[in-house]
């Protein structure tokens, strides 16, 4: 099981089923996450959820990701909202990984 720290607002969206994908920049730590892995999402010391990775997808840009995954599956109301968040978190526009989640505990 892999540990991923996440803001509580996003953890709440995952556990409610509103956020079906977790997006991460591709790195040596994230590129080895594969279908069937389990992720322990933690926010602070007391808030957590466990999710299975149902599928993984790689996107070379934010725009490619937004063309493939609806904003509502990313816990947002619009593609522009997702784009704005991703620009703040990843200003360099690195390759992105999308992990499709199925919450098993949380």
N, CA, C and O atoms as a printed pandas DataFrame, in Angstrom:
     atom_number atom_name residue_name chain_id  residue_number  x_coord  y_coord  z_coord
0              1         N          UNK        A               1    0.851   -1.177    0.000
1              2        CA          UNK        A               1    0.000    0.000    0.000
2              3         C          UNK        A               1    0.895    1.239    0.000
3              4         O          UNK        A               1    1.890    1.311    0.722
4              5         N          UNK        A               2    0.516    2.203   -0.823
5              6        CA          UNK        A               2    1.292    3.429   -0.949
6              7         C          UNK        A               2    0.594    4.553   -0.190
7              8         O          UNK        A               2   -0.634    4.639   -0.179
8              9         N          UNK        A               3    1.380    5.403    0.437
9             10        CA          UNK        A               3    0.858    6.551    1.175
10            11         C          UNK        A               3    0.908    7.785    0.290
11            12         O          UNK        A               3    1.937    8.091   -0.314
12            13         N          UNK        A               4   -0.229    8.498    0.219
13            14        CA          UNK        A               4   -0.310    9.752   -0.529
14            15         C          UNK        A               4   -0.959   10.792    0.373
15            16         O          UNK        A               4   -2.063   10.588    0.877
16            17         N          UNK        A               5   -0.277   11.888    0.569
17            18        CA          UNK        A               5   -0.833   13.002    1.352
18            19         C          UNK        A               5   -1.694   13.852    0.430
19            20         O          UNK        A               5   -1.357   14.077   -0.732
20            21         N          UNK        A               6   -2.806   14.315    0.971
21            22        CA          UNK        A               6   -3.780   15.037    0.163
22            23         C          UNK        A               6   -4.514   16.042    1.045
23            24         O          UNK        A               6   -4.706   15.802    2.237
24            25         N          UNK        A               7   -4.922   17.155    0.466
25            26        CA          UNK        A               7   -5.712   18.136    1.220
26            27         C          UNK        A               7   -7.081   17.538    1.549
27            28         O          UNK        A               7   -7.630   16.748    0.780
28            29         N          UNK        A               8   -7.614   17.926    2.693
29            30        CA          UNK        A               8   -8.874   17.348    3.161
30            31         C          UNK        A               8  -10.024   17.588    2.184
31            32         O          UNK        A               8  -10.879   16.718    2.016
32            33         N          UNK        A               9  -10.057   18.732    1.552
33            34        CA          UNK        A               9  -11.140   19.012    0.602
34            35         C          UNK        A               9  -11.168   17.953   -0.513
35            36         O          UNK        A               9  -12.241   17.518   -0.931
36            37         N          UNK        A              10   -9.985   17.544   -0.990
37            38        CA          UNK        A              10   -9.917   16.531   -2.056
38            39         C          UNK        A              10  -10.187   15.131   -1.508
39            40         O          UNK        A              10  -10.787   14.299   -2.188
40            41         N          UNK        A              11   -9.745   14.875   -0.286
41            42        CA          UNK        A              11  -10.054   13.594    0.353
42            43         C          UNK        A              11  -11.565   13.431    0.503
43            44         O          UNK        A              11  -12.104   12.355    0.241
44            45         N          UNK        A              12  -12.240   14.482    0.918
45            46        CA          UNK        A              12  -13.701   14.433    1.057
46            47         C          UNK        A              12  -14.384   14.171   -0.290
47            48         O          UNK        A              12  -15.365   13.431   -0.358
48            49         N          UNK        A              13  -13.869   14.774   -1.345
49            50        CA          UNK        A              13  -14.434   14.536   -2.684
50            51         C          UNK        A              13  -14.227   13.086   -3.121
51            52         O          UNK        A              13  -15.102   12.494   -3.754
52            53         N          UNK        A              14  -13.077   12.519   -2.786
53            54        CA          UNK        A              14  -12.808   11.117   -3.123
54            55         C          UNK        A              14  -13.739   10.188   -2.359
55            56         O          UNK        A              14  -14.356    9.302   -2.950
56            57         N          UNK        A              15  -13.844   10.386   -1.045
57            58        CA          UNK        A              15  -14.659    9.471   -0.237
58            59         C          UNK        A              15  -16.150    9.592   -0.558
59            60         O          UNK        A              15  -16.898    8.630   -0.378
60            61         N          UNK        A              16  -16.587   10.757   -1.029
61            62        CA          UNK        A              16  -17.995   10.928   -1.398
62            63         C          UNK        A              16  -18.298   10.380   -2.795
63            64         O          UNK        A              16  -19.461   10.266   -3.183
64            65         N          UNK        A              17  -17.257   10.045   -3.540
65            66        CA          UNK        A              17  -17.440    9.544   -4.898
66            67         C          UNK        A              17  -17.501   10.615   -5.962
67            68         O          UNK        A              17  -17.671   10.305   -7.141
68            69         N          UNK        A              18  -17.366   11.880   -5.569
69            70        CA          UNK        A              18  -17.417   12.983   -6.533
70            71         C          UNK        A              18  -16.124   13.120   -7.326
71            72         O          UNK        A              18  -16.126   13.626   -8.448
72            73         N          UNK        A              19  -15.016   12.666   -6.734
73            74        CA          UNK        A              19  -13.710   12.727   -7.414
74            75         C          UNK        A              19  -13.286   11.288   -7.680
75            76         O          UNK        A              19  -12.926   10.553   -6.760
76            77         N          UNK        A              20  -13.335   10.901   -8.940
77            78        CA          UNK        A              20  -13.074    9.511   -9.314
78            79         C          UNK        A              20  -11.631    9.287   -9.747
79            80         O          UNK        A              20  -11.209    8.144   -9.923
80            81         N          UNK        A              21  -10.869   10.365   -9.919
81            82        CA          UNK        A              21   -9.484   10.275  -10.355
82            83         C          UNK        A              21   -8.605   11.132   -9.457
83            84         O          UNK        A              21   -9.011   12.209   -9.020
84            85         N          UNK        A              22   -7.419   10.656   -9.189
85            86        CA          UNK        A              22   -6.383   11.461   -8.549
86            87         C          UNK        A              22   -5.340   11.753   -9.619
87            88         O          UNK        A              22   -4.899   10.851  -10.330
88            89         N          UNK        A              23   -4.951   13.013   -9.726
89            90        CA          UNK        A              23   -3.986   13.446  -10.730
90            91         C          UNK        A              23   -2.669   13.758  -10.032
91            92         O          UNK        A              23   -2.637   14.468   -9.027
92            93         N          UNK        A              24   -1.591   13.220  -10.577
93            94        CA          UNK        A              24   -0.252   13.478  -10.056
94            95         C          UNK        A              24    0.708   13.693  -11.211
95            96         O          UNK        A              24    0.527   13.135  -12.293
96            97         N          UNK        A              25    1.729   14.505  -10.975
97            98        CA          UNK        A              25    2.794   14.656  -11.973
98            99         C          UNK        A              25    3.570   13.350  -12.032
99           100         O          UNK        A              25    3.803   12.696  -11.015
100          101         N          UNK        A              26    3.961   12.990  -13.235
101          102        CA          UNK        A              26    4.766   11.778  -13.380
102          103         C          UNK        A              26    6.145   12.019  -12.767
103          104         O          UNK        A              26    6.807   13.013  -13.064
104          105         N          UNK        A              27    6.558   11.105  -11.918
105          106        CA          UNK        A              27    7.865   11.192  -11.268
106          107         C          UNK        A              27    8.342    9.772  -10.988
107          108         O          UNK        A              27    7.637    8.801  -11.261
108          109         N          UNK        A              28    9.533    9.668  -10.448
109          110        CA          UNK        A              28   10.042    8.331  -10.127
110          111         C          UNK        A              28    9.162    7.640   -9.082
111          112         O          UNK        A              28    9.081    6.411   -9.062
112          113         N          UNK        A              29    8.511    8.405   -8.225
113          114        CA          UNK        A              29    7.627    7.830   -7.192
114          115         C          UNK        A              29    6.250    7.464   -7.737
115          116         O          UNK        A              29    5.656    6.477   -7.303
116          117         N          UNK        A              30    5.745    8.241   -8.675
117          118        CA          UNK        A              30    4.361    8.017   -9.116
118          119         C          UNK        A              30    4.246    7.126  -10.341
119          120         O          UNK        A              30    3.210    6.491  -10.541
120          121         N          UNK        A              31    5.289    7.063  -11.169
121          122        CA          UNK        A              31    5.138    6.321  -12.414
122          123         C          UNK        A              31    5.064    4.813  -12.210
123          124         O          UNK        A              31    4.685    4.084  -13.127
124          125         N          UNK        A              32    5.418    4.341  -11.029
125          126        CA          UNK        A              32    5.350    2.908  -10.746
126          127         C          UNK        A              32    4.012    2.480  -10.151
127          128         O          UNK        A              32    3.812    1.295   -9.882
128          129         N          UNK        A              33    3.100    3.413   -9.941
129          130        CA          UNK        A              33    1.759    3.066   -9.449
130          131         C          UNK        A              33    1.004    2.420  -10.602
131          132         O          UNK        A              33    0.931    2.975  -11.699
132          133         N          UNK        A              34    0.443    1.242  -10.343
133          134        CA          UNK        A              34   -0.220    0.495  -11.411
134          135         C          UNK        A              34   -1.598    0.012  -10.975
135          136         O          UNK        A              34   -1.946    0.037   -9.795
136          137         N          UNK        A              35   -2.359   -0.419  -11.950
137          138        CA          UNK        A              35   -3.677   -0.992  -11.701
138          139         C          UNK        A              35   -3.535   -2.120  -10.683
139          140         O          UNK        A              35   -2.647   -2.967  -10.789
140          141         N          UNK        A              36   -4.435   -2.114   -9.687
141          142        CA          UNK        A              36   -4.408   -3.126   -8.635
142          143         C          UNK        A              36   -3.720   -2.672   -7.362
143          144         O          UNK        A              36   -3.911   -3.278   -6.308
144          145         N          UNK        A              37   -2.909   -1.597   -7.441
145          146        CA          UNK        A              37   -2.268   -1.066   -6.237
146          147         C          UNK        A              37   -3.321   -0.450   -5.324
147          148         O          UNK        A              37   -4.403   -0.067   -5.770
148          149         N          UNK        A              38   -2.991   -0.363   -4.049
149          150        CA          UNK        A              38   -3.843    0.351   -3.099
150          151         C          UNK        A              38   -3.122    1.594   -2.631
151          152         O          UNK        A              38   -1.910    1.594   -2.416
152          153         N          UNK        A              39   -3.903    2.663   -2.479
153          154        CA          UNK        A              39   -3.382    3.944   -2.007
154          155         C          UNK        A              39   -4.041    4.266   -0.676
155          156         O          UNK        A              39   -5.261    4.181   -0.535
156          157         N          UNK        A              40   -3.220    4.638    0.299
157          158        CA          UNK        A              40   -3.727    5.176    1.553
158          159         C          UNK        A              40   -3.615    6.684    1.443
159          160         O          UNK        A              40   -2.516    7.236    1.490
160          161         N          UNK        A              41   -4.749    7.349    1.297
161          162        CA          UNK        A              41   -4.789    8.805    1.248
162          163         C          UNK        A              41   -4.903    9.316    2.675
163          164         O          UNK        A              41   -5.750    8.856    3.440
164          165         N          UNK        A              42   -4.046   10.270    3.031
165          166        CA          UNK        A              42   -4.093   10.851    4.368
166          167         C          UNK        A              42   -4.108   12.367    4.282
167          168         O          UNK        A              42   -3.423   12.980    3.463
168          169         N          UNK        A              43   -4.912   12.944    5.158
169          170        CA          UNK        A              43   -4.956   14.387    5.317
170          171         C          UNK        A              43   -4.847   14.667    6.807
171          172         O          UNK        A              43   -5.752   14.334    7.572
172          173         N          UNK        A              44   -3.764   15.267    7.213
173          174        CA          UNK        A              44   -3.535   15.448    8.643
174          175         C          UNK        A              44   -3.273   14.111    9.301
175          176         O          UNK        A              44   -2.777   13.182    8.663
176          177         N          UNK        A              45   -3.605   14.015   10.568
177          178        CA          UNK        A              45   -3.332   12.784   11.306
178          179         C          UNK        A              45   -4.530   11.855   11.384
179          180         O          UNK        A              45   -4.365   10.655   11.600
180          181         N          UNK        A              46   -5.733   12.390   11.212
181          182        CA          UNK        A              46   -6.916   11.604   11.527
182          183         C          UNK        A              46   -7.815   11.285   10.346
183          184         O          UNK        A              46   -8.701   10.439   10.465
184          185         N          UNK        A              47   -7.616   11.925    9.234
185          186        CA          UNK        A              47   -8.498   11.735    8.095
186          187         C          UNK        A              47   -7.789   10.871    7.060
187          188         O          UNK        A              47   -6.687   11.188    6.614
188          189         N          UNK        A              48   -8.449    9.766    6.685
189          190        CA          UNK        A              48   -7.818    8.871    5.730
190          191         C          UNK        A              48   -8.861    8.101    4.933
191          192         O          UNK        A              48  -10.032    8.023    5.302
192          193         N          UNK        A              49   -8.393    7.540    3.831
193          194        CA          UNK        A              49   -9.214    6.666    2.995
194          195         C          UNK        A              49   -8.270    5.729    2.250
195          196         O          UNK        A              49   -7.122    6.071    1.965
196          197         N          UNK        A              50   -8.774    4.554    1.946
197          198        CA          UNK        A              50   -8.017    3.589    1.155
198          199         C          UNK        A              50   -8.774    3.389   -0.150
199          200         O          UNK        A              50   -9.993    3.213   -0.158
200          201         N          UNK        A              51   -8.034    3.420   -1.250
201          202        CA          UNK        A              51   -8.644    3.234   -2.569
202          203         C          UNK        A              51   -7.802    2.276   -3.398
203          204         O          UNK        A              51   -6.574    2.262   -3.319
204          205         N          UNK        A              52   -8.502    1.479   -4.193
205          206        CA          UNK        A              52   -7.844    0.642   -5.188
206          207         C          UNK        A              52   -7.649    1.464   -6.453
207          208         O          UNK        A              52   -8.483    2.304   -6.792
208          209         N          UNK        A              53   -6.544    1.219   -7.149
209          210        CA          UNK        A              53   -6.321    1.823   -8.453
210          211         C          UNK        A              53   -6.983    0.916   -9.487
211          212         O          UNK        A              53   -6.560   -0.222   -9.691
212          213         N          UNK        A              54   -8.016    1.429  -10.130
213          214        CA          UNK        A              54   -8.774    0.665  -11.122
214          215         C          UNK        A              54   -8.080    0.733  -12.482
215          216         O          UNK        A              54   -8.057   -0.251  -13.221
216          217         N          UNK        A              55   -7.521    1.890  -12.807
217          218        CA          UNK        A              55   -6.773    2.057  -14.047
218          219         C          UNK        A              55   -5.836    3.243  -13.894
219          220         O          UNK        A              55   -6.016    4.088  -13.017
220          221         N          UNK        A              56   -4.841    3.291  -14.752
221          222        CA          UNK        A              56   -3.934    4.436  -14.792
222          223         C          UNK        A              56   -3.822    4.920  -16.230
223          224         O          UNK        A              56   -3.835    4.131  -17.175
224          225         N          UNK        A              57   -3.713    6.222  -16.369
225          226        CA          UNK        A              57   -3.540    6.817  -17.691
226          227         C          UNK        A              57   -2.444    7.869  -17.601
227          228         O          UNK        A              57   -2.281    8.516  -16.566
228          229         N          UNK        A              58   -1.701    8.035  -18.672
229          230        CA          UNK        A              58   -0.648    9.050  -18.738
230          231         C          UNK        A              58   -1.030   10.074  -19.801
231          232         O          UNK        A              58   -1.485    9.726  -20.891
232          233         N          UNK        A              59   -0.832   11.346  -19.456
233          234        CA          UNK        A              59   -1.139   12.442  -20.375
234          235         C          UNK        A              59    0.083   13.347  -20.477
235          236         O          UNK        A              59    0.717   13.664  -19.471
236          237         N          UNK        A              60    0.403   13.754  -21.683
237          238        CA          UNK        A              60    1.592   14.587  -21.885
238          239         C          UNK        A              60    1.354   16.043  -21.488
239          240         O          UNK        A              60    2.309   16.770  -21.212
240          241         N          UNK        A              61    0.084   16.481  -21.456
241          242        CA          UNK        A              61   -0.228   17.871  -21.092
242          243         C          UNK        A              61   -1.545   17.930  -20.314
243          244         O          UNK        A              61   -2.313   16.970  -20.286
244          245         N          UNK        A              62   -1.781   19.077  -19.690
245          246        CA          UNK        A              62   -3.067   19.319  -19.009
246          247         C          UNK        A              62   -4.212   19.233  -20.001
247          248         O          UNK        A              62   -5.251   18.638  -19.713
248          249         N          UNK        A              63   -4.020   19.830  -21.173
249          250        CA          UNK        A              63   -5.095   19.846  -22.174
250          251         C          UNK        A              63   -5.473   18.440  -22.611
251          252         O          UNK        A              63   -6.654   18.147  -22.797
252          253         N          UNK        A              64   -4.495   17.577  -22.775
253          254        CA          UNK        A              64   -4.788   16.191  -23.158
254          255         C          UNK        A              64   -5.607   15.492  -22.069
255          256         O          UNK        A              64   -6.534   14.738  -22.365
256          257         N          UNK        A              65   -5.258   15.749  -20.830
257          258        CA          UNK        A              65   -6.018   15.173  -19.712
258          259         C          UNK        A              65   -7.457   15.675  -19.721
259          260         O          UNK        A              65   -8.399   14.899  -19.563
260          261         N          UNK        A              66   -7.613   16.987  -19.909
261          262        CA          UNK        A              66   -8.950   17.575  -19.867
262          263         C          UNK        A              66   -9.815   17.144  -21.049
263          264         O          UNK        A              66  -11.042   17.160  -20.949
264          265         N          UNK        A              67   -9.206   16.765  -22.148
265          266        CA          UNK        A              67   -9.972   16.238  -23.282
266          267         C          UNK        A              67  -10.488   14.830  -22.999
267          268         O          UNK        A              67  -11.523   14.428  -23.530
268          269         N          UNK        A              68   -9.775   14.090  -22.173
269          270        CA          UNK        A              68  -10.102   12.680  -21.940
270          271         C          UNK        A              68  -10.970   12.432  -20.711
271          272         O          UNK        A              68  -11.763   11.491  -20.698
272          273         N          UNK        A              69  -10.833   13.262  -19.681
273          274        CA          UNK        A              69  -11.544   13.026  -18.418
274          275         C          UNK        A              69  -12.452   14.210  -18.129
275          276         O          UNK        A              69  -11.982   15.347  -18.074
276          277         N          UNK        A              70  -13.753   13.965  -17.942
277          278        CA          UNK        A              70  -14.672   15.063  -17.627
278          279         C          UNK        A              70  -14.328   15.720  -16.287
279          280         O          UNK        A              70  -13.916   15.047  -15.343
280          281         N          UNK        A              71  -14.499   17.016  -16.220
281          282        CA          UNK        A              71  -14.208   17.765  -14.993
282          283         C          UNK        A              71  -14.979   17.211  -13.800
283          284         O          UNK        A              71  -14.456   17.191  -12.686
284          285         N          UNK        A              72  -16.217   16.759  -14.016
285          286        CA          UNK        A              72  -17.016   16.243  -12.898
286          287         C          UNK        A              72  -16.374   14.992  -12.283
287          288         O          UNK        A              72  -16.555   14.738  -11.093
288          289         N          UNK        A              73  -15.629   14.209  -13.070
289          290        CA          UNK        A              73  -14.935   13.038  -12.536
290          291         C          UNK        A              73  -13.657   13.408  -11.795
291          292         O          UNK        A              73  -13.039   12.568  -11.141
292          293         N          UNK        A              74  -13.271   14.676  -11.907
293          294        CA          UNK        A              74  -12.105   15.180  -11.192
294          295         C          UNK        A              74  -12.522   16.008   -9.977
295          296         O          UNK        A              74  -11.687   16.658   -9.348
296          297         N          UNK        A              75  -13.807   15.982   -9.652
297          298        CA          UNK        A              75  -14.305   16.701   -8.487
298          299         C          UNK        A              75  -14.488   18.183   -8.712
299          300         O          UNK        A              75  -14.507   18.957   -7.755
300          301         N          UNK        A              76  -14.624   18.593   -9.967
301          302        CA          UNK        A              76  -14.743   20.016  -10.296
302          303         C          UNK        A              76  -16.009   20.260  -11.110
303          304         O          UNK        A              76  -16.616   19.331  -11.643
304          305         N          UNK        A              77  -16.386   21.521  -11.190
305          306        CA          UNK        A              77  -17.577   21.889  -11.943
306          307         C          UNK        A              77  -17.280   22.188  -13.406
307          308         O          UNK        A              77  -18.169   22.109  -14.253
308          309         N          UNK        A              78  -16.013   22.536  -13.706
309          310        CA          UNK        A              78  -15.696   22.889  -15.092
310          311         C          UNK        A              78  -14.247   22.535  -15.408
311          312         O          UNK        A              78  -13.411   22.384  -14.517
312          313         N          UNK        A              79  -13.980   22.408  -16.697
313          314        CA          UNK        A              79  -12.603   22.170  -17.144
314          315         C          UNK        A              79  -11.706   23.340  -16.778
315          316         O          UNK        A              79  -10.533   23.149  -16.455
316          317         N          UNK        A              80  -12.247   24.541  -16.827
317          318        CA          UNK        A              80  -11.461   25.728  -16.476
318          319         C          UNK        A              80  -11.029   25.675  -15.008
319          320         O          UNK        A              80   -9.911   26.069  -14.677
320          321         N          UNK        A              81  -11.901   25.194  -14.136
321          322        CA          UNK        A              81  -11.542   25.050  -12.715
322          323         C          UNK        A              81  -10.396   24.059  -12.560
323          324         O          UNK        A              81   -9.447   24.322  -11.821
324          325         N          UNK        A              82  -10.473   22.928  -13.245
325          326        CA          UNK        A              82   -9.403   21.928  -13.186
326          327         C          UNK        A              82   -8.108   22.509  -13.741
327          328         O          UNK        A              82   -7.045   22.356  -13.140
328          329         N          UNK        A              83   -8.198   23.174  -14.884
329          330        CA          UNK        A              83   -7.019   23.775  -15.512
330          331         C          UNK        A              83   -6.348   24.770  -14.555
331          332         O          UNK        A              83   -5.124   24.781  -14.427
332          333         N          UNK        A              84   -7.137   25.586  -13.900
333          334        CA          UNK        A              84   -6.603   26.579  -12.972
334          335         C          UNK        A              84   -5.876   25.908  -11.803
335          336         O          UNK        A              84   -4.789   26.340  -11.422
336          337         N          UNK        A              85   -6.460   24.877  -11.246
337          338        CA          UNK        A              85   -5.836   24.154  -10.131
338          339         C          UNK        A              85   -4.530   23.512  -10.590
339          340         O          UNK        A              85   -3.508   23.618   -9.911
340          341         N          UNK        A              86   -4.565   22.850  -11.741
341          342        CA          UNK        A              86   -3.357   22.185  -12.236
342          343         C          UNK        A              86   -2.252   23.182  -12.557
343          344         O          UNK        A              86   -1.077   22.881  -12.345
344          345         N          UNK        A              87   -2.603   24.368  -13.066
345          346        CA          UNK        A              87   -1.591   25.388  -13.353
346          347         C          UNK        A              87   -0.928   25.878  -12.071
347          348         O          UNK        A              87    0.269   26.162  -12.058
348          349         N          UNK        A              88   -1.705   25.980  -10.991
349          350        CA          UNK        A              88   -1.129   26.418   -9.710
350          351         C          UNK        A              88   -0.216   25.347   -9.128
351          352         O          UNK        A              88    0.866   25.651   -8.627
352          353         N          UNK        A              89   -0.656   24.093   -9.196
353          354        CA          UNK        A              89    0.108   23.001   -8.599
354          355         C          UNK        A              89    1.313   22.619   -9.459
355          356         O          UNK        A              89    2.398   22.354   -8.942
356          357         N          UNK        A              90    1.107   22.595  -10.765
357          358        CA          UNK        A              90    2.150   22.175  -11.706
358          359         C          UNK        A              90    2.344   23.253  -12.780
359          360         O          UNK        A              90    1.887   23.069  -13.909
360          361         N          UNK        A              91    3.004   24.366  -12.464
361          362        CA          UNK        A              91    3.146   25.458  -13.443
362          363         C          UNK        A              91    3.958   25.068  -14.685
363          364         O          UNK        A              91    3.813   25.703  -15.730
364          365         N          UNK        A              92    4.792   24.060  -14.595
365          366        CA          UNK        A              92    5.626   23.657  -15.727
366          367         C          UNK        A              92    4.880   22.787  -16.733
367          368         O          UNK        A              92    5.410   22.524  -17.812
368          369         N          UNK        A              93    3.659   22.329  -16.415
369          370        CA          UNK        A              93    2.866   21.434  -17.272
370          371         C          UNK        A              93    3.617   20.130  -17.570
371          372         O          UNK        A              93    3.865   19.805  -18.731
372          373         N          UNK        A              94    3.980   19.381  -16.511
373          374        CA          UNK        A              94    4.681   18.114  -16.716
374          375         C          UNK        A              94    3.710   17.036  -17.206
375          376         O          UNK        A              94    2.496   17.239  -17.187
376          377         N          UNK        A              95    4.246   15.887  -17.646
377          378        CA          UNK        A              95    3.347   14.762  -17.931
378          379         C          UNK        A              95    2.561   14.415  -16.659
379          380         O          UNK        A              95    3.098   14.439  -15.552
380          381         N          UNK        A              96    1.299   14.098  -16.846
381          382        CA          UNK        A              96    0.423   13.834  -15.710
382          383         C          UNK        A              96   -0.079   12.395  -15.729
383          384         O          UNK        A              96   -0.296   11.809  -16.790
384          385         N          UNK        A              97   -0.259   11.844  -14.544
385          386        CA          UNK        A              97   -0.845   10.526  -14.383
386          387         C          UNK        A              97   -2.227   10.686  -13.768
387          388         O          UNK        A              97   -2.418   11.476  -12.843
388          389         N          UNK        A              98   -3.178    9.939  -14.282
389          390        CA          UNK        A              98   -4.531    9.926  -13.734
390          391         C          UNK        A              98   -4.799    8.523  -13.205
391          392         O          UNK        A              98   -4.803    7.551  -13.960
392          393         N          UNK        A              99   -5.020    8.432  -11.906
393          394        CA          UNK        A              99   -5.329    7.153  -11.280
394          395         C          UNK        A              99   -6.836    7.093  -11.068
395          396         O          UNK        A              99   -7.389    7.904  -10.326
396          397         N          UNK        A             100   -7.496    6.153  -11.704
397          398        CA          UNK        A             100   -8.928    5.957  -11.469
398          399         C          UNK        A             100   -9.075    5.191  -10.162
399          400         O          UNK        A             100   -8.422    4.169   -9.953
400          401         N          UNK        A             101   -9.946    5.700   -9.276
401          402        CA          UNK        A             101  -10.036    5.188   -7.916
402          403         C          UNK        A             101  -11.334    4.463   -7.646
403          404         O          UNK        A             101  -12.378    4.777   -8.217
404          405         N          UNK        A             102  -11.244    3.479   -6.756
405          406        CA          UNK        A             102  -12.422    2.850   -6.167
406          407         C          UNK        A             102  -12.157    2.793   -4.662
407          408         O          UNK        A             102  -11.285    2.055   -4.204
408          409         N          UNK        A             103  -12.916    3.576   -3.903
409          410        CA          UNK        A             103  -12.705    3.658   -2.464
410          411         C          UNK        A             103  -13.151    2.348   -1.816
411          412         O          UNK        A             103  -14.251    1.859   -2.071
412          413         N          UNK        A             104  -12.288    1.792   -0.983
413          414        CA          UNK        A             104  -12.612    0.553   -0.281
414          415         C          UNK        A             104  -12.761    0.764    1.222
415          416         O          UNK        A             104  -13.323   -0.077    1.924
416          417         N          UNK        A             105  -12.256    1.886    1.703
417          418        CA          UNK        A             105  -12.385    2.235    3.124
418          419         C          UNK        A             105  -12.261    3.731    3.261
419          420         O          UNK        A             105  -11.351    4.346    2.705
420          421         N          UNK        A             106  -13.185    4.316    4.009
421          422        CA          UNK        A             106  -13.061    5.747    4.227
422          423         C          UNK        A             106  -14.289    6.491    4.280
423          424         O          UNK        A             106  -14.266    7.708    4.461
